[in-house]
């Protein structure tokens, strides 16, 4: 009798926990993303105010000015959609079309990586970053058996200091 | 410019300098894994989404190391700059990532 009860309790727990996690993710995850977006916009404004323009460009050389020093700058981050976003996207992918949540997560992550590149260039003292390249790659953690939803967004470029 | 005094850029030329000699492609790579506890921590963070800092750190450190190895090779060949640097990332096996950097070692005047 006791064993049967135990099994049924375990069964209920295994059924409820994933649903609970999805609901929690839906509530907290949305707020985390909004907070990230808000902070990002503020930081972007700071850099634009300091330099008067966007310091990144993906041209091989911009202004024809005397260059005194050059060097590489890199920035990256790893982001993943939360359980709620994964759940909704899984259902959406049955019907096809745009996966809105993946769109949002990747766009936010890429903007954050670019902002980190601007900040890295700012700390290193570069006036401008040229030849910026953006890359995306997937990660596979050891604990999850299915392919992971985490992705790395990586930005790099050449920092230039004008004399 | 880094500690070793070698200029590393991802443009085809070093702005303001002239390349006198190319010394071939130099590469640097590293395969790294985070320990399983940090993997579990990142898995938990993935529930609510957002940035997975443990992985960001891991990949950042590894990429620096790959770059350092590339620079060391360029130095061994007698170059004083590496131009047109590219990066590649691949997930070789579960829990590990390969970070790869390559470029052309050159001599500047």
Interface residues (C-beta under 8 A of the other chain):
Chain A: X21 X24 X25 X28 X29 X32 X33 X36 X60 X61 X66 X67 X68 X69 X70 X71 X72 X74 X76 X77 X78 X79 X80 X81 X82 X83 X85 X105 X109 X112 X130 X131 X133 X135 X137 X138 X139 X140 X141 X142 X143 X144 X149 X150 X152 X154 X156 X157 X158 X160
Chain B: X1 X2 X7 X8 X9 X10 X11 X12 X14 X15 X16 X33 X36 X39 X40 X42 X43 X46 X47 X48 X49 X50 X51 X52 X53 X55 X56 X59 X60 X63 X67 X85 X86 X87 X89 X90 X91 X93 X94 X95 X97
